[in-house]
């Protein structure tokens, strides 16, 4: 049971880092934004593609060491 708090802290730290990173990368050209009155809808299409490519490269690189 002593490992569970450590795992929660690591997950929280990773989510914090991802949140800070998304502040900078979340406004790429190609992302779709609809603004109408007080409502804003944001579709980060290009951001998702970039994140997918980066994660694929990282996991591919890490998979070669097994």
PAGUTOR-515060 format. One record per atom (N, C-alpha, C, O, CB): x negated, y, z negated; atom name; residue in one letter; chain. Coordinates in nm, 3 decimals. Each point is the difference from the previous one (the first is absolute). Glycine has a CB too. Layout:
# residues N
R       c1       c2       c3  atomo  residuo  cadena
R        X        Y        Z     CA        A       A
...
This chain:
# residues 66
R       c1       c2       c3  atomo  residuo  cadena
R   -0.082   -0.120    0.000      N        X       A
R    0.082    0.120    0.000     CA        X       A
R   -0.086    0.127    0.000      C        X       A
R    0.051    0.108    0.028      O        X       A
R    0.128   -0.235   -0.149     CB        X       A
R   -0.306    0.114    0.091      N        X       A
R   -0.084    0.119   -0.004     CA        X       A
R   -0.039    0.048    0.140      C        X       A
R   -0.047    0.113    0.014      O        X       A
R   -0.040   -0.189   -0.235     CB        X       A
R    0.106   -0.005    0.324      N        X       A
R   -0.034    0.039    0.136     CA        X       A
R    0.109    0.087    0.062      C        X       A
R   -0.028    0.079    0.090      O        X       A
R   -0.103   -0.289   -0.065     CB        X       A
R    0.255    0.196   -0.071      N        X       A
R    0.112    0.072    0.060     CA        X       A
R   -0.015    0.152   -0.007      C        X       A
R    0.024    0.066    0.100      O        X       A
R    0.119   -0.259   -0.161     CB        X       A
R   -0.182    0.251   -0.053      N        X       A
R   -0.019    0.146   -0.003     CA        X       A
R   -0.111    0.047    0.094      C        X       A
R    0.010    0.107    0.060      O        X       A
R    0.069   -0.109   -0.295     CB        X       A
R   -0.184   -0.077    0.248      N        X       A
R   -0.108    0.036    0.092     CA        X       A
R    0.049    0.001    0.144      C        X       A
R   -0.035    0.089    0.078      O        X       A
R   -0.132   -0.186   -0.237     CB        X       A
R    0.248   -0.003    0.195      N        X       A
R    0.054   -0.008    0.136     CA        X       A
R    0.091    0.120    0.026      C        X       A
R   -0.006    0.058    0.108      O        X       A
R   -0.007   -0.311   -0.114     CB        X       A
R    0.095    0.290   -0.090      N        X       A
R    0.088    0.116    0.017     CA        X       A
R   -0.080    0.129    0.016      C        X       A
R    0.037    0.086    0.080      O        X       A
R    0.138   -0.203   -0.216     CB        X       A
R   -0.283    0.130    0.061      N        X       A
R   -0.083    0.120    0.012     CA        X       A
R   -0.069    0.006    0.137      C        X       A
R   -0.011    0.107    0.059      O        X       A
R   -0.026   -0.110   -0.307     CB        X       A
R   -0.008   -0.111    0.298      N        X       A
R   -0.063   -0.004    0.131     CA        X       A
R    0.102    0.034    0.110      C        X       A
R   -0.030    0.078    0.090      O        X       A
R   -0.135   -0.250   -0.174     CB        X       A
R    0.283    0.114    0.075      N        X       A
R    0.105    0.029    0.099     CA        X       A
R    0.037    0.148   -0.005      C        X       A
R    0.016    0.062    0.105      O        X       A
R    0.073   -0.297   -0.126     CB        X       A
R   -0.077    0.292   -0.098      N        X       A
R    0.030    0.143   -0.013     CA        X       A
R   -0.109    0.087    0.059      C        X       A
R    0.030    0.099    0.067      O        X       A
R    0.098   -0.151   -0.271     CB        X       A
R   -0.253    0.016    0.181      N        X       A
R   -0.112    0.076    0.056     CA        X       A
R   -0.001   -0.006    0.152      C        X       A
R   -0.025    0.100    0.067      O        X       A
R   -0.106   -0.146   -0.274     CB        X       A
R    0.157   -0.073    0.262      N        X       A
R    0.004   -0.015    0.145     CA        X       A
R    0.114    0.083    0.059      C        X       A
R   -0.019    0.066    0.103      O        X       A
R   -0.079   -0.297   -0.123     CB        X       A
R    0.214    0.229   -0.042      N        X       A
R    0.113    0.080    0.048     CA        X       A
R   -0.030    0.150   -0.009      C        X       A
R    0.042    0.076    0.087      O        X       A
R    0.114   -0.259   -0.157     CB        X       A
R   -0.226    0.225   -0.034      N        X       A
R   -0.039    0.140   -0.013     CA        X       A
R   -0.095    0.042    0.111      C        X       A
R    0.017    0.106    0.060      O        X       A
R    0.012   -0.124   -0.308     CB        X       A
R   -0.127   -0.066    0.277      N        X       A
R   -0.096    0.031    0.107     CA        X       A
R    0.072    0.004    0.135      C        X       A
R   -0.027    0.088    0.082      O        X       A
R   -0.158   -0.197   -0.214     CB        X       A
R    0.274    0.015    0.155      N        X       A
R    0.077    0.000    0.126     CA        X       A
R    0.085    0.125    0.011      C        X       A
R    0.010    0.059    0.107      O        X       A
R   -0.007   -0.310   -0.108     CB        X       A
R    0.059    0.293   -0.108      N        X       A
R    0.082    0.121    0.000     CA        X       A
R   -0.079    0.125    0.032      C        X       A
R    0.045    0.085    0.076      O        X       A
R    0.102   -0.193   -0.241     CB        X       A
R   -0.266    0.120    0.107      N        X       A
R   -0.086    0.115    0.028     CA        X       A
R   -0.045   -0.004    0.146      C        X       A
R   -0.002    0.103    0.067      O        X       A
R   -0.075   -0.096   -0.308     CB        X       A
R    0.040   -0.125    0.289      N        X       A
R   -0.043   -0.015    0.138     CA        X       A
R    0.112    0.035    0.098      C        X       A
R   -0.026    0.060    0.104      O        X       A
R   -0.135   -0.239   -0.178     CB        X       A
R    0.283    0.143    0.041      N        X       A
R    0.114    0.027    0.089     CA        X       A
R    0.032    0.149    0.009      C        X       A
R    0.062    0.043    0.097      O        X       A
R    0.031   -0.269   -0.154     CB        X       A
R   -0.134    0.306   -0.041      N        X       A
R    0.020    0.144    0.007     CA        X       A
R   -0.078    0.060    0.116      C        X       A
R    0.043    0.098    0.060      O        X       A
R   -0.005   -0.092   -0.307     CB        X       A
R   -0.154   -0.066    0.278      N        X       A
R   -0.085    0.054    0.105     CA        X       A
R    0.030   -0.061    0.136      C        X       A
R   -0.012    0.067    0.102      O        X       A
R   -0.162   -0.029   -0.272     CB        X       A
R    0.213   -0.165    0.174      N        X       A
R    0.018   -0.068    0.127     CA        X       A
R    0.148    0.000    0.044      C        X       A
R    0.029   -0.044    0.111      O        X       A
R   -0.228   -0.099   -0.165     CB        X       A
R    0.289    0.189   -0.028      N        X       A
R    0.142   -0.009    0.030     CA        X       A
R    0.052    0.100    0.101      C        X       A
R    0.120    0.000    0.028      O        X       A
R   -0.098   -0.085   -0.253     CB        X       A
R   -0.105    0.169    0.279      N        X       A
R    0.046    0.104    0.093     CA        X       A
R   -0.072   -0.010    0.134      C        X       A
R   -0.043    0.102    0.055      O        X       A
R    0.095    0.047   -0.249     CB        X       A
R   -0.066   -0.269    0.247      N        X       A
R   -0.070   -0.018    0.127     CA        X       A
R    0.089    0.041    0.117      C        X       A
R    0.123   -0.007   -0.009      O        X       A
R   -0.257   -0.180   -0.092     CB        X       A
R    0.073    0.229    0.211      N        X       A
R    0.079    0.028    0.121     CA        X       A
R    0.067   -0.129    0.047      C        X       A
R   -0.065   -0.105    0.005      O        X       A
R   -0.091    0.295    0.061     CB        X       A
R    0.280   -0.184   -0.031      N        X       A
R    0.075   -0.118    0.041     CA        X       A
R    0.097   -0.047   -0.107      C        X       A
R    0.090   -0.078    0.030      O        X       A
R   -0.283    0.014    0.111     CB        X       A
R    0.178    0.110   -0.264      N        X       A
R    0.097   -0.029   -0.104     CA        X       A
R    0.126    0.084    0.027      C        X       A
R   -0.011    0.117    0.037      O        X       A
R   -0.173   -0.172   -0.207     CB        X       A
R    0.299   -0.003    0.152      N        X       A
R    0.126    0.065    0.036     CA        X       A
R    0.061    0.064   -0.125      C        X       A
R    0.014   -0.065   -0.103      O        X       A
R    0.024   -0.101    0.292     CB        X       A
R   -0.002    0.293   -0.178      N        X       A
R    0.062    0.073   -0.111     CA        X       A
R    0.127    0.066    0.051      C        X       A
R   -0.003    0.075    0.098      O        X       A
R   -0.223   -0.034   -0.209     CB        X       A
R    0.339   -0.068    0.045      N        X       A
R    0.126    0.065    0.029     CA        X       A
R    0.035    0.092   -0.116      C        X       A
R    0.005   -0.045   -0.115      O        X       A
R    0.074   -0.151    0.256     CB        X       A
R   -0.056    0.323   -0.113      N        X       A
R    0.040    0.096   -0.104     CA        X       A
R    0.134    0.059    0.040      C        X       A
R    0.014    0.055    0.109      O        X       A
R   -0.255   -0.002   -0.169     CB        X       A
R    0.337   -0.063   -0.028      N        X       A
R    0.132    0.057    0.024     CA        X       A
R    0.053    0.053   -0.133      C        X       A
R    0.039   -0.078   -0.088      O        X       A
R    0.007   -0.082    0.284     CB        X       A
R   -0.046    0.289   -0.212      N        X       A
R    0.047    0.060   -0.125     CA        X       A
R   -0.091   -0.037   -0.115      C        X       A
R   -0.120    0.025    0.005      O        X       A
R    0.354   -0.033    0.079     CB        X       A
R   -0.176   -0.051   -0.188      N        X       A
R   -0.077   -0.040   -0.118     CA        X       A
R   -0.051   -0.143    0.010      C        X       A
R   -0.062   -0.050   -0.095      O        X       A
R    0.198    0.207   -0.040     CB        X       A
R   -0.114   -0.224    0.246      N        X       A
R   -0.037   -0.140    0.015     CA        X       A
R   -0.121   -0.014    0.092      C        X       A
R   -0.005    0.061    0.107      O        X       A
R    0.244   -0.129   -0.144     CB        X       A
R   -0.336   -0.010   -0.004      N        X       A
R   -0.117   -0.031    0.081     CA        X       A
R   -0.017   -0.151    0.005      C        X       A
R   -0.005   -0.066   -0.103      O        X       A
R   -0.106    0.286    0.042     CB        X       A
R    0.101   -0.273    0.182      N        X       A
R   -0.022   -0.144    0.019     CA        X       A
R   -0.134   -0.015    0.070      C        X       A
R   -0.025    0.063    0.103      O        X       A
R    0.276   -0.115   -0.090     CB        X       A
R   -0.337   -0.033   -0.069      N        X       A
R   -0.136   -0.016    0.048     CA        X       A
R   -0.024   -0.145    0.038      C        X       A
R    0.018   -0.090   -0.083      O        X       A
R   -0.096    0.282   -0.061     CB        X       A
R    0.037   -0.217    0.269      N        X       A
R   -0.034   -0.134    0.048     CA        X       A
R   -0.149   -0.003    0.034      C        X       A
R   -0.039    0.049    0.105      O        X       A
R    0.275   -0.086   -0.013     CB        X       A
R   -0.319   -0.020   -0.180      N        X       A
R   -0.146    0.001    0.023     CA        X       A
R   -0.046   -0.113    0.093      C        X       A
R   -0.072   -0.090   -0.043      O        X       A
R    0.044    0.193   -0.182     CB        X       A
R    0.070   -0.098    0.351      N        X       A
R   -0.029   -0.108    0.095     CA        X       A
R   -0.152   -0.014    0.021      C        X       A
R   -0.055   -0.108   -0.018      O        X       A
R    0.278    0.148    0.132     CB        X       A
R   -0.289    0.068   -0.075      N        X       A
R   -0.144   -0.005    0.029     CA        X       A
R   -0.079   -0.031   -0.126      C        X       A
R   -0.099   -0.074    0.006      O        X       A
R    0.131    0.238    0.181     CB        X       A
R    0.008   -0.111   -0.300      N        X       A
R   -0.068   -0.028   -0.126     CA        X       A
R    0.005   -0.149   -0.031      C        X       A
R   -0.099   -0.059   -0.042      O        X       A
R    0.157    0.289   -0.042     CB        X       A
R    0.057   -0.292    0.104      N        X       A
R    0.013   -0.144   -0.025     CA        X       A
R   -0.088   -0.081    0.095      C        X       A
R   -0.059   -0.100   -0.041      O        X       A
R    0.294    0.138   -0.038     CB        X       A
R   -0.245    0.004    0.205      N        X       A
R   -0.085   -0.070    0.095     CA        X       A
R   -0.146    0.011   -0.041      C        X       A
R   -0.074   -0.098    0.005      O        X       A
R    0.240    0.142    0.179     CB        X       A
R   -0.210    0.075   -0.224      N        X       A
R   -0.139    0.020   -0.043     CA        X       A
R   -0.030   -0.083   -0.124      C        X       A
R   -0.105   -0.064   -0.007      O        X       A
R    0.108    0.296    0.103     CB        X       A
R    0.086   -0.232   -0.192      N        X       A
R   -0.021   -0.079   -0.123     CA        X       A
R   -0.004   -0.148    0.033      C        X       A
R   -0.082   -0.074   -0.056      O        X       A
R    0.198    0.251   -0.081     CB        X       A
R   -0.032   -0.223    0.228      N        X       A
R    0.001   -0.140    0.040     CA        X       A
R   -0.131   -0.040    0.066      C        X       A
R   -0.054   -0.107   -0.029      O        X       A
R    0.301    0.119    0.058     CB        X       A
R   -0.299    0.072    0.058      N        X       A
R   -0.127   -0.030    0.066     CA        X       A
R   -0.114   -0.004   -0.101      C        X       A
R   -0.083   -0.090    0.004      O        X       A
R    0.168    0.198    0.207     CB        X       A
R   -0.089   -0.011   -0.301      N        X       A
R   -0.107    0.004   -0.100     CA        X       A
R    0.006   -0.122   -0.091      C        X       A
R   -0.104   -0.061   -0.027      O        X       A
R    0.108    0.312    0.034     CB        X       A
R    0.114   -0.287   -0.054      N        X       A
R    0.013   -0.118   -0.087     CA        X       A
R   -0.035   -0.128    0.075      C        X       A
R   -0.062   -0.089   -0.057      O        X       A
R    0.238    0.208   -0.075     CB        X       A
R   -0.137   -0.129    0.259      N        X       A
R   -0.035   -0.118    0.079     CA        X       A
R   -0.151   -0.013    0.014      C        X       A
R   -0.054   -0.110   -0.012      O        X       A
R    0.270    0.132    0.137     CB        X       A
R   -0.284    0.089   -0.100      N        X       A
R   -0.146   -0.004    0.011     CA        X       A
R   -0.066   -0.038   -0.133      C        X       A
R   -0.095   -0.077   -0.002      O        X       A
R    0.109    0.250    0.182     CB        X       A
R    0.037   -0.118   -0.289      N        X       A
R   -0.056   -0.031   -0.133     CA        X       A
R    0.018   -0.148   -0.032      C        X       A
R   -0.095   -0.066   -0.044      O        X       A
R    0.144    0.301   -0.033     CB        X       A
R    0.073   -0.288    0.097      N        X       A
R    0.025   -0.141   -0.033     CA        X       A
R   -0.073   -0.094    0.095      C        X       A
R   -0.042   -0.108   -0.040      O        X       A
R    0.265    0.173   -0.051     CB        X       A
R   -0.238   -0.024    0.215      N        X       A
R   -0.077   -0.081    0.095     CA        X       A
R   -0.147   -0.006   -0.044      C        X       A
R   -0.062   -0.106    0.004      O        X       A
R    0.220    0.170    0.184     CB        X       A
R   -0.211    0.050   -0.229      N        X       A
R   -0.138    0.007   -0.046     CA        X       A
R   -0.020   -0.084   -0.126      C        X       A
R   -0.098   -0.073   -0.012      O        X       A
R    0.078    0.303    0.112     CB        X       A
R    0.114   -0.218   -0.195      N        X       A
R   -0.012   -0.077   -0.124     CA        X       A
R    0.021   -0.148    0.023      C        X       A
R   -0.057   -0.083   -0.071      O        X       A
R    0.137    0.282   -0.055     CB        X       A
R    0.001   -0.235    0.226      N        X       A
R    0.026   -0.140    0.029     CA        X       A
R   -0.121   -0.072    0.057      C        X       A
R   -0.006   -0.123   -0.006      O        X       A
R    0.240    0.183    0.043     CB        X       A
R   -0.327    0.011    0.018      N        X       A
R   -0.120   -0.063    0.057     CA        X       A
R   -0.097   -0.047   -0.108      C        X       A
R   -0.089   -0.080    0.029      O        X       A
R    0.116    0.225    0.171     CB        X       A
R   -0.011   -0.097   -0.323      N        X       A
R   -0.090   -0.040   -0.107     CA        X       A
R    0.043   -0.126   -0.073      C        X       A
R   -0.071   -0.049   -0.088      O        X       A
R    0.015    0.287    0.062     CB        X       A
R    0.171   -0.292    0.061      N        X       A
R    0.047   -0.121   -0.069     CA        X       A
R   -0.062   -0.124    0.059      C        X       A
R    0.029   -0.111   -0.046      O        X       A
R    0.184    0.224   -0.005     CB        X       A
